[in-house]
Amino acid sequence: MVRWSRISSILLAAVVLAGIALPGTAAARYTVEPVTEEYTGEWHDFEENTFWDLSP
């Protein structure tokens, strides 16, 4: 009985520590920049694919 109590207390401590540590990394911010400076920001028209255009 003592063994299960020890395992559950270790498991509880691990869950609490993970809950404290993970939100800090989840709230980290990052920025995204274009690869080249020649980015024009233009929109390109793509060809529309319908269901009937797909191969069986």
PDBQT receptor file of N, H, CA, C and O in Angstrom, charges set to zero:
ATOM      1  N   MET A   1       0.815  -1.187   0.000  1.00  0.00    +0.000 N 
ATOM      2  CA  MET A   1       0.000   0.000   0.000  1.00  0.00    +0.000 C 
ATOM      3  C   MET A   1       0.861   1.255   0.000  1.00  0.00    +0.000 C 
ATOM      4  O   MET A   1       0.507   2.262  -0.614  1.00  0.00    +0.000 OA
ATOM      5  N   VAL A   2       1.992   1.190   0.690  1.00  0.00    +0.000 N 
ATOM      6  H   VAL A   2       2.280   0.372   1.189  1.00  0.00    +0.000 HD
ATOM      7  CA  VAL A   2       2.879   2.340   0.759  1.00  0.00    +0.000 C 
ATOM      8  C   VAL A   2       3.479   2.619  -0.622  1.00  0.00    +0.000 C 
ATOM      9  O   VAL A   2       3.706   3.775  -0.979  1.00  0.00    +0.000 OA
ATOM     10  N   ARG A   3       3.735   1.561  -1.396  1.00  0.00    +0.000 N 
ATOM     11  H   ARG A   3       3.551   0.622  -1.106  1.00  0.00    +0.000 HD
ATOM     12  CA  ARG A   3       4.339   1.702  -2.709  1.00  0.00    +0.000 C 
ATOM     13  C   ARG A   3       3.429   2.490  -3.646  1.00  0.00    +0.000 C 
ATOM     14  O   ARG A   3       3.910   3.371  -4.360  1.00  0.00    +0.000 OA
ATOM     15  N   TRP A   4       2.125   2.199  -3.663  1.00  0.00    +0.000 N 
ATOM     16  H   TRP A   4       1.735   1.484  -3.083  1.00  0.00    +0.000 HD
ATOM     17  CA  TRP A   4       1.188   2.913  -4.527  1.00  0.00    +0.000 C 
ATOM     18  C   TRP A   4       1.054   4.369  -4.097  1.00  0.00    +0.000 C 
ATOM     19  O   TRP A   4       0.879   5.250  -4.939  1.00  0.00    +0.000 OA
ATOM     20  N   SER A   5       1.132   4.622  -2.826  1.00  0.00    +0.000 N 
ATOM     21  H   SER A   5       1.274   3.907  -2.142  1.00  0.00    +0.000 HD
ATOM     22  CA  SER A   5       1.057   5.986  -2.328  1.00  0.00    +0.000 C 
ATOM     23  C   SER A   5       2.272   6.787  -2.787  1.00  0.00    +0.000 C 
ATOM     24  O   SER A   5       2.143   7.951  -3.166  1.00  0.00    +0.000 OA
ATOM     25  N   ARG A   6       3.425   6.179  -2.755  1.00  0.00    +0.000 N 
ATOM     26  H   ARG A   6       3.530   5.233  -2.447  1.00  0.00    +0.000 HD
ATOM     27  CA  ARG A   6       4.647   6.850  -3.191  1.00  0.00    +0.000 C 
ATOM     28  C   ARG A   6       4.607   7.113  -4.694  1.00  0.00    +0.000 C 
ATOM     29  O   ARG A   6       4.988   8.193  -5.145  1.00  0.00    +0.000 OA
ATOM     30  N   ILE A   7       4.150   6.135  -5.468  1.00  0.00    +0.000 N 
ATOM     31  H   ILE A   7       3.840   5.257  -5.101  1.00  0.00    +0.000 HD
ATOM     32  CA  ILE A   7       4.059   6.299  -6.921  1.00  0.00    +0.000 C 
ATOM     33  C   ILE A   7       3.076   7.408  -7.270  1.00  0.00    +0.000 C 
ATOM     34  O   ILE A   7       3.347   8.226  -8.149  1.00  0.00    +0.000 OA
ATOM     35  N   SER A   8       1.952   7.439  -6.597  1.00  0.00    +0.000 N 
ATOM     36  H   SER A   8       1.732   6.775  -5.883  1.00  0.00    +0.000 HD
ATOM     37  CA  SER A   8       0.958   8.465  -6.901  1.00  0.00    +0.000 C 
ATOM     38  C   SER A   8       1.445   9.851  -6.486  1.00  0.00    +0.000 C 
ATOM     39  O   SER A   8       1.139  10.833  -7.162  1.00  0.00    +0.000 OA
ATOM     40  N   SER A   9       2.182   9.950  -5.411  1.00  0.00    +0.000 N 
ATOM     41  H   SER A   9       2.430   9.152  -4.861  1.00  0.00    +0.000 HD
ATOM     42  CA  SER A   9       2.698  11.262  -5.007  1.00  0.00    +0.000 C 
ATOM     43  C   SER A   9       3.776  11.750  -5.968  1.00  0.00    +0.000 C 
ATOM     44  O   SER A   9       3.856  12.947  -6.243  1.00  0.00    +0.000 OA
ATOM     45  N   ILE A  10       4.608  10.842  -6.485  1.00  0.00    +0.000 N 
ATOM     46  H   ILE A  10       4.543   9.870  -6.262  1.00  0.00    +0.000 HD
ATOM     47  CA  ILE A  10       5.620  11.220  -7.475  1.00  0.00    +0.000 C 
ATOM     48  C   ILE A  10       4.941  11.636  -8.779  1.00  0.00    +0.000 C 
ATOM     49  O   ILE A  10       5.348  12.607  -9.418  1.00  0.00    +0.000 OA
ATOM     50  N   LEU A  11       3.918  10.903  -9.163  1.00  0.00    +0.000 N 
ATOM     51  H   LEU A  11       3.587  10.115  -8.644  1.00  0.00    +0.000 HD
ATOM     52  CA  LEU A  11       3.177  11.243 -10.370  1.00  0.00    +0.000 C 
ATOM     53  C   LEU A  11       2.489  12.601 -10.241  1.00  0.00    +0.000 C 
ATOM     54  O   LEU A  11       2.491  13.392 -11.184  1.00  0.00    +0.000 OA
ATOM     55  N   LEU A  12       1.912  12.867  -9.100  1.00  0.00    +0.000 N 
ATOM     56  H   LEU A  12       1.910  12.224  -8.334  1.00  0.00    +0.000 HD
ATOM     57  CA  LEU A  12       1.273  14.155  -8.858  1.00  0.00    +0.000 C 
ATOM     58  C   LEU A  12       2.289  15.288  -8.920  1.00  0.00    +0.000 C 
ATOM     59  O   LEU A  12       2.010  16.336  -9.503  1.00  0.00    +0.000 OA
ATOM     60  N   ALA A  13       3.448  15.094  -8.333  1.00  0.00    +0.000 N 
ATOM     61  H   ALA A  13       3.675  14.243  -7.860  1.00  0.00    +0.000 HD
ATOM     62  CA  ALA A  13       4.493  16.115  -8.362  1.00  0.00    +0.000 C 
ATOM     63  C   ALA A  13       4.971  16.356  -9.793  1.00  0.00    +0.000 C 
ATOM     64  O   ALA A  13       5.225  17.500 -10.171  1.00  0.00    +0.000 OA
ATOM     65  N   ALA A  14       5.097  15.304 -10.589  1.00  0.00    +0.000 N 
ATOM     66  H   ALA A  14       4.891  14.374 -10.282  1.00  0.00    +0.000 HD
ATOM     67  CA  ALA A  14       5.529  15.447 -11.981  1.00  0.00    +0.000 C 
ATOM     68  C   ALA A  14       4.502  16.215 -12.801  1.00  0.00    +0.000 C 
ATOM     69  O   ALA A  14       4.871  17.050 -13.626  1.00  0.00    +0.000 OA
ATOM     70  N   VAL A  15       3.229  15.946 -12.588  1.00  0.00    +0.000 N 
ATOM     71  H   VAL A  15       2.929  15.267 -11.918  1.00  0.00    +0.000 HD
ATOM     72  CA  VAL A  15       2.175  16.651 -13.316  1.00  0.00    +0.000 C 
ATOM     73  C   VAL A  15       2.146  18.117 -12.931  1.00  0.00    +0.000 C 
ATOM     74  O   VAL A  15       1.981  18.978 -13.795  1.00  0.00    +0.000 OA
ATOM     75  N   VAL A  16       2.304  18.416 -11.657  1.00  0.00    +0.000 N 
ATOM     76  H   VAL A  16       2.438  17.716 -10.955  1.00  0.00    +0.000 HD
ATOM     77  CA  VAL A  16       2.303  19.810 -11.197  1.00  0.00    +0.000 C 
ATOM     78  C   VAL A  16       3.505  20.557 -11.765  1.00  0.00    +0.000 C 
ATOM     79  O   VAL A  16       3.363  21.690 -12.223  1.00  0.00    +0.000 OA
ATOM     80  N   LEU A  17       4.678  19.945 -11.744  1.00  0.00    +0.000 N 
ATOM     81  H   LEU A  17       4.793  19.024 -11.372  1.00  0.00    +0.000 HD
ATOM     82  CA  LEU A  17       5.864  20.603 -12.295  1.00  0.00    +0.000 C 
ATOM     83  C   LEU A  17       5.755  20.804 -13.804  1.00  0.00    +0.000 C 
ATOM     84  O   LEU A  17       6.187  21.832 -14.324  1.00  0.00    +0.000 OA
ATOM     85  N   ALA A  18       5.184  19.835 -14.505  1.00  0.00    +0.000 N 
ATOM     86  H   ALA A  18       4.833  19.000 -14.083  1.00  0.00    +0.000 HD
ATOM     87  CA  ALA A  18       4.992  19.989 -15.945  1.00  0.00    +0.000 C 
ATOM     88  C   ALA A  18       3.978  21.085 -16.239  1.00  0.00    +0.000 C 
ATOM     89  O   ALA A  18       4.136  21.832 -17.205  1.00  0.00    +0.000 OA
ATOM     90  N   GLY A  19       2.954  21.188 -15.426  1.00  0.00    +0.000 N 
ATOM     91  H   GLY A  19       2.826  20.581 -14.641  1.00  0.00    +0.000 HD
ATOM     92  CA  GLY A  19       1.965  22.239 -15.606  1.00  0.00    +0.000 C 
ATOM     93  C   GLY A  19       2.519  23.623 -15.361  1.00  0.00    +0.000 C 
ATOM     94  O   GLY A  19       2.059  24.595 -15.959  1.00  0.00    +0.000 OA
ATOM     95  N   ILE A  20       3.496  23.721 -14.492  1.00  0.00    +0.000 N 
ATOM     96  H   ILE A  20       3.870  22.931 -14.005  1.00  0.00    +0.000 HD
ATOM     97  CA  ILE A  20       4.129  25.009 -14.226  1.00  0.00    +0.000 C 
ATOM     98  C   ILE A  20       5.112  25.356 -15.346  1.00  0.00    +0.000 C 
ATOM     99  O   ILE A  20       5.198  26.515 -15.750  1.00  0.00    +0.000 OA
ATOM    100  N   ALA A  21       5.843  24.379 -15.844  1.00  0.00    +0.000 N 
ATOM    101  H   ALA A  21       5.772  23.437 -15.515  1.00  0.00    +0.000 HD
ATOM    102  CA  ALA A  21       6.898  24.634 -16.827  1.00  0.00    +0.000 C 
ATOM    103  C   ALA A  21       6.353  24.849 -18.236  1.00  0.00    +0.000 C 
ATOM    104  O   ALA A  21       6.884  25.696 -18.955  1.00  0.00    +0.000 OA
ATOM    105  N   LEU A  22       5.333  24.133 -18.660  1.00  0.00    +0.000 N 
ATOM    106  H   LEU A  22       4.902  23.445 -18.076  1.00  0.00    +0.000 HD
ATOM    107  CA  LEU A  22       4.877  24.191 -20.042  1.00  0.00    +0.000 C 
ATOM    108  C   LEU A  22       4.201  25.498 -20.444  1.00  0.00    +0.000 C 
ATOM    109  O   LEU A  22       4.450  25.951 -21.561  1.00  0.00    +0.000 OA
ATOM    110  N   PRO A  23       3.378  26.133 -19.637  1.00  0.00    +0.000 N 
ATOM    111  CA  PRO A  23       2.762  27.378 -20.103  1.00  0.00    +0.000 C 
ATOM    112  C   PRO A  23       3.781  28.470 -20.415  1.00  0.00    +0.000 C 
ATOM    113  O   PRO A  23       3.508  29.320 -21.262  1.00  0.00    +0.000 OA
ATOM    114  N   GLY A  24       4.911  28.480 -19.784  1.00  0.00    +0.000 N 
ATOM    115  H   GLY A  24       5.134  27.789 -19.096  1.00  0.00    +0.000 HD
ATOM    116  CA  GLY A  24       5.941  29.463 -20.085  1.00  0.00    +0.000 C 
ATOM    117  C   GLY A  24       6.501  29.290 -21.480  1.00  0.00    +0.000 C 
ATOM    118  O   GLY A  24       6.782  30.279 -22.157  1.00  0.00    +0.000 OA
ATOM    119  N   THR A  25       6.668  28.066 -21.922  1.00  0.00    +0.000 N 
ATOM    120  H   THR A  25       6.440  27.263 -21.372  1.00  0.00    +0.000 HD
ATOM    121  CA  THR A  25       7.176  27.835 -23.264  1.00  0.00    +0.000 C 
ATOM    122  C   THR A  25       6.080  27.990 -24.298  1.00  0.00    +0.000 C 
ATOM    123  O   THR A  25       6.369  28.347 -25.440  1.00  0.00    +0.000 OA
ATOM    124  N   ALA A  26       4.844  27.736 -23.943  1.00  0.00    +0.000 N 
ATOM    125  H   ALA A  26       4.609  27.446 -23.015  1.00  0.00    +0.000 HD
ATOM    126  CA  ALA A  26       3.752  27.873 -24.895  1.00  0.00    +0.000 C 
ATOM    127  C   ALA A  26       3.451  29.335 -25.186  1.00  0.00    +0.000 C 
ATOM    128  O   ALA A  26       2.912  29.649 -26.248  1.00  0.00    +0.000 OA
ATOM    129  N   ALA A  27       3.783  30.232 -24.273  1.00  0.00    +0.000 N 
ATOM    130  H   ALA A  27       4.220  29.978 -23.410  1.00  0.00    +0.000 HD
ATOM    131  CA  ALA A  27       3.506  31.651 -24.466  1.00  0.00    +0.000 C 
ATOM    132  C   ALA A  27       4.655  32.379 -25.154  1.00  0.00    +0.000 C 
ATOM    133  O   ALA A  27       4.599  33.598 -25.319  1.00  0.00    +0.000 OA
ATOM    134  N   ALA A  28       5.691  31.655 -25.556  1.00  0.00    +0.000 N 
ATOM    135  H   ALA A  28       5.736  30.665 -25.422  1.00  0.00    +0.000 HD
ATOM    136  CA  ALA A  28       6.834  32.292 -26.217  1.00  0.00    +0.000 C 
ATOM    137  C   ALA A  28       6.399  32.866 -27.558  1.00  0.00    +0.000 C 
ATOM    138  O   ALA A  28       5.581  32.265 -28.254  1.00  0.00    +0.000 OA
ATOM    139  N   ARG A  29       6.937  34.022 -27.925  1.00  0.00    +0.000 N 
ATOM    140  H   ARG A  29       7.602  34.510 -27.360  1.00  0.00    +0.000 HD
ATOM    141  CA  ARG A  29       6.570  34.678 -29.173  1.00  0.00    +0.000 C 
ATOM    142  C   ARG A  29       7.707  34.563 -30.169  1.00  0.00    +0.000 C 
ATOM    143  O   ARG A  29       8.871  34.423 -29.794  1.00  0.00    +0.000 OA
ATOM    144  N   TYR A  30       7.353  34.625 -31.439  1.00  0.00    +0.000 N 
ATOM    145  H   TYR A  30       6.408  34.739 -31.743  1.00  0.00    +0.000 HD
ATOM    146  CA  TYR A  30       8.345  34.610 -32.489  1.00  0.00    +0.000 C 
ATOM    147  C   TYR A  30       7.864  35.492 -33.628  1.00  0.00    +0.000 C 
ATOM    148  O   TYR A  30       6.669  35.768 -33.742  1.00  0.00    +0.000 OA
ATOM    149  N   THR A  31       8.783  35.932 -34.466  1.00  0.00    +0.000 N 
ATOM    150  H   THR A  31       9.753  35.708 -34.374  1.00  0.00    +0.000 HD
ATOM    151  CA  THR A  31       8.439  36.757 -35.614  1.00  0.00    +0.000 C 
ATOM    152  C   THR A  31       8.787  36.011 -36.883  1.00  0.00    +0.000 C 
ATOM    153  O   THR A  31       9.702  35.188 -36.905  1.00  0.00    +0.000 OA
ATOM    154  N   VAL A  32       8.054  36.303 -37.932  1.00  0.00    +0.000 N 
ATOM    155  H   VAL A  32       7.310  36.971 -37.914  1.00  0.00    +0.000 HD
ATOM    156  CA  VAL A  32       8.279  35.677 -39.225  1.00  0.00    +0.000 C 
ATOM    157  C   VAL A  32       8.655  36.767 -40.209  1.00  0.00    +0.000 C 
ATOM    158  O   VAL A  32       7.953  37.772 -40.328  1.00  0.00    +0.000 OA
ATOM    159  N   GLU A  33       9.752  36.576 -40.909  1.00  0.00    +0.000 N 
ATOM    160  H   GLU A  33      10.322  35.760 -40.813  1.00  0.00    +0.000 HD
ATOM    161  CA  GLU A  33      10.221  37.533 -41.890  1.00  0.00    +0.000 C 
ATOM    162  C   GLU A  33      10.386  36.841 -43.236  1.00  0.00    +0.000 C 
ATOM    163  O   GLU A  33      10.665  35.643 -43.285  1.00  0.00    +0.000 OA
ATOM    164  N   PRO A  34      10.217  37.576 -44.323  1.00  0.00    +0.000 N 
ATOM    165  CA  PRO A  34      10.427  36.966 -45.643  1.00  0.00    +0.000 C 
ATOM    166  C   PRO A  34      11.883  36.539 -45.817  1.00  0.00    +0.000 C 
ATOM    167  O   PRO A  34      12.788  37.112 -45.210  1.00  0.00    +0.000 OA
ATOM    168  N   VAL A  35      12.094  35.530 -46.651  1.00  0.00    +0.000 N 
ATOM    169  H   VAL A  35      11.359  35.064 -47.144  1.00  0.00    +0.000 HD
ATOM    170  CA  VAL A  35      13.439  35.013 -46.877  1.00  0.00    +0.000 C 
ATOM    171  C   VAL A  35      14.287  36.036 -47.623  1.00  0.00    +0.000 C 
ATOM    172  O   VAL A  35      15.460  36.228 -47.301  1.00  0.00    +0.000 OA
ATOM    173  N   THR A  36      13.703  36.684 -48.605  1.00  0.00    +0.000 N 
ATOM    174  H   THR A  36      12.751  36.528 -48.867  1.00  0.00    +0.000 HD
ATOM    175  CA  THR A  36      14.447  37.667 -49.384  1.00  0.00    +0.000 C 
ATOM    176  C   THR A  36      13.824  39.041 -49.200  1.00  0.00    +0.000 C 
ATOM    177  O   THR A  36      12.676  39.166 -48.775  1.00  0.00    +0.000 OA
ATOM    178  N   GLU A  37      14.577  40.041 -49.517  1.00  0.00    +0.000 N 
ATOM    179  H   GLU A  37      15.510  39.939 -49.862  1.00  0.00    +0.000 HD
ATOM    180  CA  GLU A  37      14.079  41.408 -49.440  1.00  0.00    +0.000 C 
ATOM    181  C   GLU A  37      13.237  41.757 -50.665  1.00  0.00    +0.000 C 
ATOM    182  O   GLU A  37      12.589  42.804 -50.683  1.00  0.00    +0.000 OA
ATOM    183  N   GLU A  38      13.234  40.908 -51.681  1.00  0.00    +0.000 N 
ATOM    184  H   GLU A  38      13.760  40.058 -51.666  1.00  0.00    +0.000 HD
ATOM    185  CA  GLU A  38      12.509  41.183 -52.913  1.00  0.00    +0.000 C 
ATOM    186  C   GLU A  38      11.056  40.774 -52.844  1.00  0.00    +0.000 C 
ATOM    187  O   GLU A  38      10.392  40.702 -53.878  1.00  0.00    +0.000 OA
ATOM    188  N   TYR A  39      10.554  40.510 -51.686  1.00  0.00    +0.000 N 
ATOM    189  H   TYR A  39      11.093  40.568 -50.846  1.00  0.00    +0.000 HD
ATOM    190  CA  TYR A  39       9.158  40.101 -51.528  1.00  0.00    +0.000 C 
ATOM    191  C   TYR A  39       8.254  41.252 -51.916  1.00  0.00    +0.000 C 
ATOM    192  O   TYR A  39       8.351  42.343 -51.355  1.00  0.00    +0.000 OA
ATOM    193  N   THR A  40       7.370  41.010 -52.880  1.00  0.00    +0.000 N 
ATOM    194  H   THR A  40       7.291  40.123 -53.336  1.00  0.00    +0.000 HD
ATOM    195  CA  THR A  40       6.512  42.081 -53.377  1.00  0.00    +0.000 C 
ATOM    196  C   THR A  40       5.167  42.109 -52.684  1.00  0.00    +0.000 C 
ATOM    197  O   THR A  40       4.504  43.146 -52.681  1.00  0.00    +0.000 OA
ATOM    198  N   GLY A  41       4.751  41.022 -52.109  1.00  0.00    +0.000 N 
ATOM    199  H   GLY A  41       5.290  40.179 -52.111  1.00  0.00    +0.000 HD
ATOM    200  CA  GLY A  41       3.469  40.976 -51.431  1.00  0.00    +0.000 C 
ATOM    201  C   GLY A  41       2.293  40.833 -52.375  1.00  0.00    +0.000 C 
ATOM    202  O   GLY A  41       1.152  41.057 -51.972  1.00  0.00    +0.000 OA
ATOM    203  N   GLU A  42       2.544  40.467 -53.623  1.00  0.00    +0.000 N 
ATOM    204  H   GLU A  42       3.471  40.285 -53.950  1.00  0.00    +0.000 HD
ATOM    205  CA  GLU A  42       1.473  40.322 -54.597  1.00  0.00    +0.000 C 
ATOM    206  C   GLU A  42       0.748  38.996 -54.406  1.00  0.00    +0.000 C 
ATOM    207  O   GLU A  42       1.334  37.998 -53.987  1.00  0.00    +0.000 OA
ATOM    208  N   TRP A  43      -0.533  39.014 -54.724  1.00  0.00    +0.000 N 
ATOM    209  H   TRP A  43      -1.009  39.824 -55.064  1.00  0.00    +0.000 HD
ATOM    210  CA  TRP A  43      -1.334  37.792 -54.697  1.00  0.00    +0.000 C 
ATOM    211  C   TRP A  43      -1.283  37.147 -56.070  1.00  0.00    +0.000 C 
ATOM    212  O   TRP A  43      -1.328  37.833 -57.091  1.00  0.00    +0.000 OA
ATOM    213  N   HIS A  44      -1.189  35.849 -56.089  1.00  0.00    +0.000 N 
ATOM    214  H   HIS A  44      -1.153  35.292 -55.259  1.00  0.00    +0.000 HD
ATOM    215  CA  HIS A  44      -1.148  35.110 -57.340  1.00  0.00    +0.000 C 
ATOM    216  C   HIS A  44      -2.433  34.301 -57.464  1.00  0.00    +0.000 C 
ATOM    217  O   HIS A  44      -2.906  33.701 -56.498  1.00  0.00    +0.000 OA
ATOM    218  N   ASP A  45      -2.986  34.297 -58.676  1.00  0.00    +0.000 N 
ATOM    219  H   ASP A  45      -2.601  34.784 -59.460  1.00  0.00    +0.000 HD
ATOM    220  CA  ASP A  45      -4.176  33.492 -58.931  1.00  0.00    +0.000 C 
ATOM    221  C   ASP A  45      -3.746  32.056 -59.194  1.00  0.00    +0.000 C 
ATOM    222  O   ASP A  45      -2.934  31.789 -60.079  1.00  0.00    +0.000 OA
ATOM    223  N   PHE A  46      -4.293  31.152 -58.425  1.00  0.00    +0.000 N 
ATOM    224  H   PHE A  46      -4.953  31.369 -57.706  1.00  0.00    +0.000 HD
ATOM    225  CA  PHE A  46      -3.990  29.742 -58.595  1.00  0.00    +0.000 C 
ATOM    226  C   PHE A  46      -5.115  29.067 -59.360  1.00  0.00    +0.000 C 
ATOM    227  O   PHE A  46      -6.265  29.504 -59.318  1.00  0.00    +0.000 OA
ATOM    228  N   GLU A  47      -4.771  28.012 -60.049  1.00  0.00    +0.000 N 
ATOM    229  H   GLU A  47      -3.837  27.657 -60.084  1.00  0.00    +0.000 HD
ATOM    230  CA  GLU A  47      -5.755  27.268 -60.820  1.00  0.00    +0.000 C 
ATOM    231  C   GLU A  47      -6.649  26.478 -59.868  1.00  0.00    +0.000 C 
ATOM    232  O   GLU A  47      -6.159  25.792 -58.971  1.00  0.00    +0.000 OA
ATOM    233  N   GLU A  48      -7.940  26.576 -60.064  1.00  0.00    +0.000 N 
ATOM    234  H   GLU A  48      -8.339  27.134 -60.792  1.00  0.00    +0.000 HD
ATOM    235  CA  GLU A  48      -8.881  25.892 -59.186  1.00  0.00    +0.000 C 
ATOM    236  C   GLU A  48      -9.007  24.436 -59.608  1.00  0.00    +0.000 C 
ATOM    237  O   GLU A  48      -9.204  24.146 -60.788  1.00  0.00    +0.000 OA
ATOM    238  N   ASN A  49      -8.895  23.525 -58.657  1.00  0.00    +0.000 N 
ATOM    239  H   ASN A  49      -8.735  23.761 -57.699  1.00  0.00    +0.000 HD
ATOM    240  CA  ASN A  49      -9.080  22.102 -58.904  1.00  0.00    +0.000 C 
ATOM    241  C   ASN A  49     -10.415  21.690 -58.328  1.00  0.00    +0.000 C 
ATOM    242  O   ASN A  49     -10.687  21.904 -57.147  1.00  0.00    +0.000 OA
ATOM    243  N   THR A  50     -11.240  21.102 -59.159  1.00  0.00    +0.000 N 
ATOM    244  H   THR A  50     -11.019  20.928 -60.119  1.00  0.00    +0.000 HD
ATOM    245  CA  THR A  50     -12.536  20.609 -58.692  1.00  0.00    +0.000 C 
ATOM    246  C   THR A  50     -12.435  19.110 -58.456  1.00  0.00    +0.000 C 
ATOM    247  O   THR A  50     -11.420  18.481 -58.755  1.00  0.00    +0.000 OA
ATOM    248  N   PHE A  51     -13.484  18.568 -57.926  1.00  0.00    +0.000 N 
ATOM    249  H   PHE A  51     -14.309  19.079 -57.683  1.00  0.00    +0.000 HD
ATOM    250  CA  PHE A  51     -13.536  17.132 -57.649  1.00  0.00    +0.000 C 
ATOM    251  C   PHE A  51     -13.356  16.322 -58.929  1.00  0.00    +0.000 C 
ATOM    252  O   PHE A  51     -12.714  15.271 -58.912  1.00  0.00    +0.000 OA
ATOM    253  N   TRP A  52     -13.915  16.801 -60.033  1.00  0.00    +0.000 N 
ATOM    254  H   TRP A  52     -14.436  17.655 -60.046  1.00  0.00    +0.000 HD
ATOM    255  CA  TRP A  52     -13.878  16.051 -61.288  1.00  0.00    +0.000 C 
ATOM    256  C   TRP A  52     -12.498  16.110 -61.940  1.00  0.00    +0.000 C 
ATOM    257  O   TRP A  52     -12.206  15.301 -62.820  1.00  0.00    +0.000 OA
ATOM    258  N   ASP A  53     -11.653  17.038 -61.533  1.00  0.00    +0.000 N 
ATOM    259  H   ASP A  53     -11.890  17.695 -60.818  1.00  0.00    +0.000 HD
ATOM    260  CA  ASP A  53     -10.302  17.122 -62.084  1.00  0.00    +0.000 C 
ATOM    261  C   ASP A  53      -9.351  16.104 -61.439  1.00  0.00    +0.000 C 
ATOM    262  O   ASP A  53      -8.282  15.833 -61.985  1.00  0.00    +0.000 OA
ATOM    263  N   LEU A  54      -9.718  15.555 -60.317  1.00  0.00    +0.000 N 
ATOM    264  H   LEU A  54     -10.586  15.776 -59.873  1.00  0.00    +0.000 HD
ATOM    265  CA  LEU A  54      -8.845  14.616 -59.605  1.00  0.00    +0.000 C 
ATOM    266  C   LEU A  54      -8.855  13.252 -60.262  1.00  0.00    +0.000 C 
ATOM    267  O   LEU A  54      -9.868  12.828 -60.819  1.00  0.00    +0.000 OA
ATOM    268  N   SER A  55      -7.732  12.568 -60.197  1.00  0.00    +0.000 N 
ATOM    269  H   SER A  55      -6.909  12.912 -59.745  1.00  0.00    +0.000 HD
ATOM    270  CA  SER A  55      -7.654  11.227 -60.771  1.00  0.00    +0.000 C 
ATOM    271  C   SER A  55      -8.291  10.219 -59.814  1.00  0.00    +0.000 C 
ATOM    272  O   SER A  55      -8.284  10.424 -58.600  1.00  0.00    +0.000 OA
ATOM    273  N   PRO A  56      -8.841   9.131 -60.357  1.00  0.00    +0.000 N 
ATOM    274  CA  PRO A  56      -9.508   8.134 -59.488  1.00  0.00    +0.000 C 
ATOM    275  C   PRO A  56      -8.538   7.353 -58.646  1.00  0.00    +0.000 C 
ATOM    276  O   PRO A  56      -8.949   6.488 -57.873  1.00  0.00    +0.000 OA
TER     277      PRO A  56
